Amino acid sequence: MDWQFDGEDIIAACRTAFDDAEGGTHNSHDANYLTFHRFPNFRHRTLANSVR
């Protein structure tokens, strides 16, 4: 995973292992996707308003 600050957000690129139509991966270490995530206004997040 690699991440950085983008204004008030955190953005992250993650290696992700996921079963797909082509058989997926042999184990979770063999990532077959790269996913992008944005955590908006992370400084204002609490457990009460987090996504679960």
Secondary structure, 3 states (H helix, E strand, C coil): CEEEEECCEEEEEEEECCCCCCCCCCCCCCCCEEEEEEECCHHHCCHHHCCC
